[in-house]
């Protein structure tokens, strides 16, 4: 009835308007006015109903929304989801101008949210020496030999991704590459970002010798004679990093574009970016990238995926000032997340902080890379200012220290929705896993790290200790806590489908069976950890994370049309990625190149 009266009223207005026109005036403007009024009449009849720009039909749509987990169709308008359901209900929203995407039975999932990346460093690394997967000393040296041949004398040779565990465990030394890099300083970071190798030219340039003492929260690796081997751990890395010329604005902008294209190919539509912030690096870098790169990309129309930015905790007051002026949502592309700090190092660098010593290094318990009093005070100030707090903790002692601190901070203020995060939460002492649920702390974890760490954890911690407390994904969920999945790119590659499979199968390279079978996840939990739970973990669940009415239409079309095969064999690839209902990547476009 309402639609009838709207239409009737519009018709009367049109007739009155026509009658009021001078009959002898053939001015074209009058015809334009009539056309405008007729168009208004046509559109006004639709004002009281929903109309779609795009219909996505004939698929198996997994929504990550418990109110309607599956559908075969959805309607999109102005980049947001209008309705999700069966084809007949969605078809009612179609008009002559509505486009339709027929999925031909393919599976659709929400756009993946990578909960932990270093996005611009990842893009920079794509243009540098890539040492990921190098499994022998000879191949390591050969990679550097080929790379330095293309670098001007005196220029830095940069790269990373090496993992000594896959070539037997021997740590690289400057002497491996000194003879082939006599005229270039070299810095090669380990895959985890907590250790790096400098050649002798770089050590000399940094003024680093046997006389240097270990800085707080770091270590200079030395030979039996006390001379530096070239390896620096955690905060000691700043001794060399401070001498490396910063990447130019243009290089970092190119890195963002490169990283965005790479992410879209893998179905990632949102990332939580912890920036160029590692132990030993400048806390100014993430702020420079925010102003020089992200704001530029947003204003110039070069943003391709959504980003939630975290900043170094020591700059918390600066973030508070920014949020007070701009709010948390800067655009549909850029969100201000919170602050991050480090509690310890990494397992691979023997700098993760444990209650018991490393089996292969009996006098070493790892590194506490920050003063706890300082960390507590910064966390308390950040929390009181309403910022979300996220802290890196890998070893069991580091996780306990942060959980203790979170409990203390929460007790000093009224209960509110804090969503404290621990990044990595890889190794937990008995009883610790229950605290995540009790304290409502989010475990932001990276499944693919277990592929790299299964062998080394057994060697460094002992098999019983490693299997008791490593990568306890299922136990965290069972104890009423929440997981958020990510990659830690460029430490591991951005590849949600691979990470989901890892969390379900837990079979490291060269293994025939799962590492800690009881911790394997089902497909739905793994998908939620990369979608709606990941969105909740960074306060973006109102905007993304599920295919629900009102949210952005970010979704991924997969190459399979069998949910059963997907859930058991998990053999699927990304066929297309859509952001705001627009195609951002298609494998068919790749085939044409």
Rosetta blueprint (number, residue, H / E / L):
1 X L
2 X H
3 X H
4 X H
5 X H
6 X H
7 X H
8 X H
9 X H
10 X H
11 X H
12 X H
13 X H
14 X H
15 X H
16 X H
17 X H
18 X H
19 X H
20 X L
21 X L
22 X L
23 X L
24 X L
25 X L
26 X L
27 X L
28 X H
29 X H
30 X H
31 X H
32 X H
33 X H
34 X H
35 X H
36 X H
37 X H
38 X H
39 X H
40 X H
41 X H
42 X H
43 X H
44 X H
45 X L
46 X L
47 X L
48 X L
49 X L
50 X L
51 X L
52 X L
53 X L
54 X E
55 X E
56 X E
57 X E
58 X L
59 X L
60 X E
61 X E
62 X E
63 X L
64 X L
65 X L
66 X L
67 X L
68 X L
69 X L
70 X E
71 X E
72 X L
73 X E
74 X E
75 X E
76 X E
77 X E
78 X L
79 X L
80 X E
81 X E
82 X E
83 X E
84 X E
85 X E
86 X L
87 X H
88 X H
89 X H
90 X H
91 X H
92 X L
93 X L
94 X L
95 X L
96 X L
97 X L
98 X L
99 X E
100 X E
101 X E
102 X E
103 X L
104 X L
105 X L
106 X L
107 X E
108 X E
109 X E
110 X E
111 X L
112 X E
113 X E
114 X E
115 X E
116 X E
117 X E
118 X L
119 X H
120 X H
121 X H
122 X H
123 X H
124 X H
125 X H
126 X L
127 X L
128 X L
129 X E
130 X E
131 X L
132 X L
133 X L
134 X L
135 X L
136 X L
137 X H
138 X H
139 X H
140 X H
141 X H
142 X H
143 X H
144 X H
145 X H
146 X H
147 X H
148 X H
149 X L
150 X L
151 X L
152 X L
153 X L
154 X L
155 X L
156 X L
157 X E
158 X E
159 X E
160 X E
161 X E
162 X E
163 X L
164 X H
165 X H
166 X H
167 X H
168 X L
169 X L
170 X L
171 X L
172 X L
173 X L
174 X H
175 X H
176 X H
177 X H
178 X H
179 X H
180 X H
181 X L
182 X L
183 X L
184 X L
185 X L
186 X E
187 X E
188 X E
189 X E
190 X E
191 X L
192 X L
193 X L
194 X L
195 X E
196 X E
197 X E
198 X E
199 X L
200 X H
201 X H
202 X H
203 X H
204 X H
205 X H
206 X L
207 X L
208 X L
209 X L
210 X L
211 X L
212 X L
213 X L
214 X L
215 X L
216 X L
217 X L
218 X E
219 X E
220 X E
221 X E
222 X E
223 X L
224 X L
225 X L
226 X L
227 X L
228 X E
229 X E
230 X E
231 X E
232 X E
233 X E
234 X E
235 X H
236 X H
237 X H
238 X H
239 X H
240 X H
241 X H
242 X L
243 X L
244 X L
245 X L
246 X L
247 X L
248 X L
249 X H
250 X H
251 X H
252 X H
253 X H
254 X H
255 X H
256 X H
257 X H
258 X H
259 X H
260 X H
261 X H
262 X H
263 X H
264 X H
265 X H
266 X L
267 X L
268 X E
269 X E
270 X E
271 X E
272 X E
273 X E
274 X L
275 X L
276 X L
277 X L
278 X L
279 X L
280 X L
281 X L
282 X L
283 X L
284 X L
285 X H
286 X H
287 X H
288 X H
289 X H
290 X H
291 X H
292 X H
293 X H
294 X H
295 X H
296 X H
297 X H
298 X H
299 X H
300 X H
301 X L
302 X L
303 X L
304 X L
305 X L
306 X E
307 X E
308 X E
309 X E
310 X E
311 X E
312 X E
313 X H
314 X H
315 X H
316 X H
317 X H
318 X H
319 X H
320 X H
321 X H
322 X H
323 X H
324 X H
325 X H
326 X H
327 X L
328 X L
329 X E
330 X L
331 X L
332 X L
333 X L
334 X E
335 X E
336 X E
337 X E
338 X E
339 X E
340 X E
341 X E
342 X E
343 X L
344 X E
345 X L
346 X L
347 X L
348 X L
349 X L
350 X L
351 X L
352 X L
353 X L
354 X L
355 X L
356 X L
357 X L
358 X E
359 X L
360 X L
361 X E
362 X L
363 X L
364 X L
365 X L
366 X L
367 X L
368 X E
369 X L
370 X L
371 X L
372 X H
373 X H
374 X H
375 X H
376 X H
377 X H
378 X H
379 X H
380 X H
381 X H
382 X H
383 X H
384 X H
385 X L
386 X L
387 X L
388 X E
389 X E
390 X E
391 X E
392 X E
393 X E
394 X L
395 X L
396 X H
397 X H
398 X H
399 X H
400 X H
401 X H
402 X H
403 X H
404 X H
405 X H
406 X H
407 X H
408 X H
409 X H
410 X H
411 X H
412 X L
413 X L
414 X L
415 X L
416 X L
417 X L
418 X L
419 X L
420 X L
421 X E
422 X E
423 X E
424 X E
425 X L
426 X L
427 X E
428 X L
429 X L
430 X L
431 X L
432 X L
433 X H
434 X H
435 X H
436 X H
437 X H
438 X H
439 X L
440 X L
441 X L
442 X E
443 X E
444 X E
445 X E
446 X L
447 X L
448 X L
449 X H
450 X H
451 X H
452 X H
453 X H
454 X H
455 X H
456 X H
457 X H
458 X H
459 X H
460 X H
461 X H
462 X L
463 X H
464 X H
465 X H
466 X H
467 X H
468 X H
469 X H
470 X E
471 X L
472 X L
473 X H
474 X H
475 X H
476 X H
477 X H
478 X H
479 X L
480 X L
481 X L
482 X L
483 X E
484 X E
485 X E
486 X L
487 X L
488 X L
489 X E
490 X L
491 X L
492 X L
493 X L
494 X L
495 X L
496 X H
497 X H
498 X H
499 X H
500 X H
501 X H
502 X H
503 X H
504 X H
505 X H
506 X L
507 X L
508 X L
509 X L
510 X L
511 X L
512 X L
513 X L
514 X L
515 X L
516 X L
517 X H
518 X H
519 X H
520 X L
521 X L
522 X L
523 X H
524 X H
525 X H
526 X H
527 X H
528 X H
529 X H
530 X L
531 X L
532 X H
533 X H
534 X H
535 X H
536 X H
537 X L
538 X L
539 X L
540 X L
541 X L
542 X L
543 X L
544 X L
545 X L
546 X L
547 X L
548 X L
549 X L
550 X L
551 X L
552 X E
553 X L
554 X L
555 X E
556 X E
557 X E
558 X E
559 X L
560 X L
561 X L
562 X L
563 X H
564 X H
565 X H
566 X H
567 X H
568 X H
569 X L
570 X L
571 X L
572 X L
573 X L
574 X E
575 X E
576 X E
577 X E
578 X E
579 X E
580 X L
581 X L
582 X E
583 X E
584 X E
585 X E
586 X E
587 X H
588 X H
589 X H
590 X H
591 X H
592 X H
593 X L
